[in-house]
C-alpha cells in the first residue's frame, strides 16, 4: 500500500435534524459510457461502491441488473440492515452494491509483468480491429482522445494465453478533489474492460454483470501503472474473469473479479 493512501472509512457527518435521509441521486455523465448509449459498468460500480462504504471504495460487490442510463438523475435506496445500496429508476433496480464479508480472505493478485511487457502486449489489442463494438468506450475505446478516455488497450501475453496486459498512466483530470490521487471510481473503471477483453472476440460481445473489487491504494496521476486481466472460466453465457492493477512501484493496488454476460443472439 502506498504510504500516502487514504483510509477505508472516512468520518461520517450526521445529517442535520429534519434533513432528508435518502441518499442524493446519482448521475452518470455521458462522457463515462461503455457500450453505445449506456454507462460504463466499472465506473458505475465504483461510484456505487464509494457511496456504499466510502474511503477507497473497497470490498464491495456490485451487480448490474440492466443498462445504466446516461445523464439522468437516478435514485438511491439504502438498506441499513443488509448494507445494500440500490440504484433505481421507474422501471426498477439498475444495480445493487453490497459490502463483502470482511472475514473472507483477500483474493490473490494476477502475477505481474513489467511495464515494457504490458506495452508490448497492447500492440495486439483485439479492439483495434474493425469489428470492435466498443470503439468509444470510456475505458478501452481507441476512438477516445488522450485525457478524455482511459485508453486501456489490453493485449494477450505471448506466454500466458489466458492473460492480457496494458499500461495505464492516469490523467490529472481523474484526481479526486483535495487528494492528489485518482478517484476510486476510475480505479474500478480501469479494472473493468481488461477482464472483458479476455473473452470478447468477433463473435462474442460481453456486458458486465457483477464486479467485486478490493482497492488497497489509489494511484497518482502521470505515473504508469500496469493492468492485467485473466480469463477464469466460462459457464454457458457467463464468462468469469479477474483483473489486477499494479502501481508505478510494482505493488498490487487493486484487484477485482467479474461475471460477464453474453447477450442472447
C-alpha positions as CSV (number, residue, x, y, z in Angstrom):
1,X,0.0,0.0,0.0
2,X,1.3,3.5,-0.8
3,X,2.3,5.3,2.3
4,X,0.0,8.2,1.4
5,X,-3.0,6.1,0.7
6,X,-6.3,7.2,2.3
7,X,-8.0,5.1,4.9
8,X,-11.1,2.9,4.0
9,X,-13.5,4.6,6.4
10,X,-13.8,8.4,6.4
11,X,-15.6,10.1,9.2
12,X,-19.3,10.4,8.7
13,X,-21.1,13.6,9.4
14,X,-24.5,13.2,11.0
15,X,-27.4,14.6,9.0
16,X,-28.9,17.8,10.3
17,X,-32.2,17.3,12.2
18,X,-35.1,17.2,9.7
19,X,-32.8,16.6,6.7
20,X,-33.9,14.1,4.0
21,X,-32.3,10.8,5.0
22,X,-32.4,9.4,1.4
23,X,-29.1,9.5,-0.5
24,X,-28.7,12.2,-3.1
25,X,-29.5,11.0,-6.7
26,X,-26.6,9.7,-8.8
27,X,-25.9,10.8,-12.4
28,X,-23.6,9.0,-14.8
29,X,-22.4,11.8,-17.2
30,X,-22.4,10.9,-20.9
31,X,-18.6,11.0,-21.0
32,X,-18.4,7.8,-19.0
33,X,-20.1,5.5,-21.4
34,X,-19.3,1.8,-22.0
35,X,-21.2,0.2,-24.9
36,X,-23.0,2.8,-27.1
37,X,-25.7,4.7,-25.2
38,X,-25.1,3.2,-21.7
39,X,-22.8,3.9,-18.8
40,X,-19.5,2.0,-18.3
41,X,-20.2,-0.8,-15.8
42,X,-16.9,-0.5,-13.9
43,X,-17.2,3.3,-13.5
44,X,-20.8,3.0,-12.2
45,X,-19.8,0.2,-9.9
46,X,-17.1,2.4,-8.4
47,X,-19.5,5.2,-7.9
48,X,-21.9,2.9,-6.0
49,X,-19.1,1.3,-4.0
50,X,-17.9,4.8,-2.9
51,X,-21.4,5.7,-1.8
52,X,-21.8,2.3,0.0
53,X,-18.6,2.2,2.0
54,X,-16.7,5.5,1.4
55,X,-12.9,5.8,1.5
56,X,-11.2,3.6,-1.0
57,X,-14.5,2.1,-2.2
58,X,-13.0,-1.3,-1.3
59,X,-14.5,-4.7,-0.5
60,X,-17.8,-4.2,-2.4
61,X,-19.8,-6.5,-4.8
62,X,-21.8,-4.6,-7.4
63,X,-24.5,-6.4,-9.5
64,X,-25.8,-4.7,-12.6
65,X,-29.4,-5.6,-13.5
66,X,-29.8,-3.7,-16.7
67,X,-28.2,-1.0,-18.8
68,X,-27.1,2.2,-17.0
69,X,-28.8,5.3,-18.3
70,X,-26.6,8.3,-19.0
71,X,-27.2,11.9,-18.0
72,X,-30.3,11.1,-15.9
73,X,-30.8,11.5,-12.1
74,X,-31.1,8.0,-10.7
75,X,-32.5,7.3,-7.2
76,X,-30.5,5.5,-4.5
77,X,-32.0,3.5,-1.6
78,X,-30.0,2.2,1.3
79,X,-31.0,-0.9,3.4
80,X,-29.3,-0.4,6.7
81,X,-29.9,-4.0,7.8
82,X,-28.0,-5.6,4.9
83,X,-25.9,-2.6,3.9
84,X,-27.2,-2.9,0.3
85,X,-27.3,0.3,-1.8
86,X,-29.7,0.0,-4.7
87,X,-29.7,2.3,-7.8
88,X,-33.2,2.5,-9.2
89,X,-35.3,4.2,-11.9
90,X,-39.1,3.9,-12.6
91,X,-38.6,0.6,-14.3
92,X,-37.0,-0.9,-11.2
93,X,-33.5,-1.8,-10.0
94,X,-30.5,-0.9,-12.2
95,X,-27.7,-2.0,-9.9
96,X,-27.0,-3.1,-6.3
97,X,-23.9,-2.7,-4.2
98,X,-23.3,-4.7,-1.0
99,X,-20.2,-4.9,1.2
100,X,-18.2,-8.1,1.1
101,X,-17.8,-10.1,4.4
102,X,-14.5,-8.7,5.8
103,X,-13.7,-12.1,7.3
104,X,-13.3,-13.6,3.8
105,X,-9.7,-13.9,2.6
106,X,-8.4,-11.4,0.1
107,X,-8.1,-12.7,-3.5
108,X,-4.6,-13.4,-4.9
109,X,-3.4,-10.9,-7.5
110,X,-2.6,-11.9,-11.0
111,X,1.2,-12.4,-11.4
112,X,2.7,-9.1,-12.6
113,X,4.6,-8.2,-15.7
114,X,6.9,-5.2,-16.4
115,X,5.5,-2.0,-18.0
116,X,7.6,-2.9,-21.1
117,X,5.9,-6.3,-21.3
118,X,2.5,-4.8,-20.8
119,X,3.2,-2.1,-23.5
120,X,4.3,-4.8,-25.9
121,X,1.1,-6.9,-25.3
122,X,-1.0,-3.8,-26.0
123,X,0.2,-3.9,-29.6
124,X,-2.0,-6.9,-30.2
125,X,-5.1,-5.4,-28.6
126,X,-8.1,-7.1,-30.4
127,X,-10.1,-3.9,-30.1
128,X,-8.1,-2.3,-32.8
129,X,-10.0,-4.5,-35.3
130,X,-12.8,-3.0,-37.4
131,X,-15.4,-5.3,-35.7
132,X,-14.9,-3.8,-32.2
133,X,-18.3,-2.7,-30.9
134,X,-16.7,-0.6,-28.1
135,X,-14.6,1.9,-30.0
136,X,-16.0,4.8,-28.0
137,X,-15.9,3.2,-24.5
138,X,-14.5,5.5,-21.8
139,X,-12.1,2.8,-20.6
140,X,-11.0,0.8,-23.7
141,X,-12.2,2.8,-26.7
142,X,-9.5,3.6,-29.3
143,X,-11.7,6.4,-30.5
144,X,-11.3,8.3,-27.3
145,X,-8.7,11.1,-27.2
146,X,-5.9,11.3,-24.7
147,X,-7.2,12.9,-21.5
148,X,-10.8,12.1,-22.4
149,X,-10.9,8.2,-22.1
150,X,-8.6,5.9,-20.1
151,X,-7.3,4.4,-23.4
152,X,-6.6,0.9,-21.9
153,X,-5.7,-1.4,-24.7
154,X,-5.1,-4.9,-23.2
155,X,-3.5,-7.5,-25.4
156,X,-2.9,-11.1,-24.6
157,X,0.6,-12.1,-23.3
158,X,2.6,-14.4,-25.6
159,X,3.4,-16.8,-22.8
160,X,0.0,-16.7,-21.0
161,X,-2.9,-17.4,-23.4
162,X,-5.5,-16.7,-20.7
163,X,-4.0,-13.3,-19.5
164,X,-3.8,-9.8,-21.1
165,X,-2.0,-6.7,-20.0
166,X,-1.7,-3.0,-20.7
167,X,-0.2,0.2,-19.3
168,X,-2.4,2.9,-17.7
169,X,-1.0,6.3,-17.0
170,X,-3.8,8.1,-15.2
171,X,-4.6,11.6,-16.4
172,X,-4.6,14.6,-14.0
173,X,-8.3,15.1,-14.7
174,X,-9.1,11.8,-12.8
175,X,-7.8,13.1,-9.5
176,X,-10.3,13.3,-6.6
177,X,-10.7,16.9,-5.2
178,X,-8.2,17.8,-2.4
179,X,-6.4,14.4,-2.5
180,X,-3.7,14.3,-5.2
181,X,-4.8,10.7,-6.0
182,X,-7.0,9.2,-8.6
183,X,-10.7,8.9,-7.6
184,X,-11.8,5.4,-6.7
185,X,-14.4,5.2,-9.5
186,X,-11.7,5.4,-12.1
187,X,-9.7,2.6,-10.4
188,X,-12.9,0.5,-10.7
189,X,-13.3,1.5,-14.3
190,X,-9.7,0.5,-15.1
191,X,-10.4,-2.9,-13.5
192,X,-13.4,-3.4,-15.8
193,X,-12.6,-3.8,-19.5
194,X,-9.3,-5.7,-19.3
195,X,-11.2,-8.6,-17.8
196,X,-13.9,-8.5,-20.5
197,X,-11.3,-8.5,-23.3
198,X,-10.1,-11.9,-22.3
199,X,-13.4,-13.3,-23.5
200,X,-14.5,-10.8,-26.3
201,X,-13.9,-11.6,-29.9
202,X,-15.6,-11.0,-33.3
203,X,-18.4,-13.5,-32.4
204,X,-18.7,-12.7,-28.6
205,X,-19.9,-9.5,-27.1
206,X,-20.0,-9.2,-23.3
207,X,-21.7,-7.0,-20.8
208,X,-20.7,-6.6,-17.2
209,X,-23.0,-8.5,-14.8
210,X,-21.2,-8.4,-11.5
211,X,-17.9,-6.9,-10.2
212,X,-16.3,-7.4,-6.8
213,X,-13.3,-5.2,-6.1
214,X,-10.7,-4.7,-3.4
215,X,-8.8,-1.4,-3.6
216,X,-5.6,-1.2,-1.5
217,X,-4.2,2.1,-2.6
218,X,-5.1,4.8,-5.1
219,X,-2.6,5.6,-7.9
220,X,-1.2,9.0,-8.6
221,X,-1.6,10.9,-11.9
222,X,1.1,10.7,-14.6
223,X,2.6,7.6,-13.0
224,X,2.5,4.4,-15.3
225,X,0.5,1.5,-13.8
226,X,0.1,-2.0,-15.2
227,X,-3.4,-3.6,-15.5
228,X,-3.8,-7.3,-16.2
229,X,-6.9,-9.4,-17.0
230,X,-7.3,-13.1,-16.7
231,X,-10.0,-15.5,-18.1
232,X,-11.1,-17.7,-15.2
233,X,-13.7,-19.8,-17.0
234,X,-16.9,-20.0,-19.0
235,X,-20.3,-21.2,-17.9
236,X,-22.9,-21.0,-20.7
237,X,-23.5,-17.3,-21.4
238,X,-21.4,-16.3,-18.3
239,X,-17.7,-15.5,-18.5
240,X,-15.7,-15.3,-15.3
241,X,-12.6,-13.1,-15.2
242,X,-10.2,-11.3,-12.8
243,X,-8.2,-8.1,-13.1
244,X,-5.3,-6.7,-11.1
245,X,-3.9,-3.1,-11.0
246,X,-0.2,-2.7,-10.1
247,X,1.0,0.8,-9.2
248,X,4.1,2.6,-10.5
249,X,6.3,0.9,-7.9
250,X,5.1,-2.6,-8.9
251,X,2.8,-3.1,-5.9
252,X,-0.7,-4.5,-6.2
253,X,-3.0,-1.5,-5.8
254,X,-6.4,-3.2,-6.6
255,X,-7.9,-6.5,-7.7
256,X,-11.4,-7.4,-9.0
257,X,-13.3,-10.4,-10.1
258,X,-16.1,-10.1,-12.7
259,X,-19.0,-12.0,-14.1
260,X,-19.8,-11.1,-17.7
261,X,-22.9,-11.9,-19.7
262,X,-23.1,-12.7,-23.4
263,X,-26.3,-11.1,-24.7
264,X,-28.8,-13.5,-26.3
265,X,-28.5,-13.7,-30.0
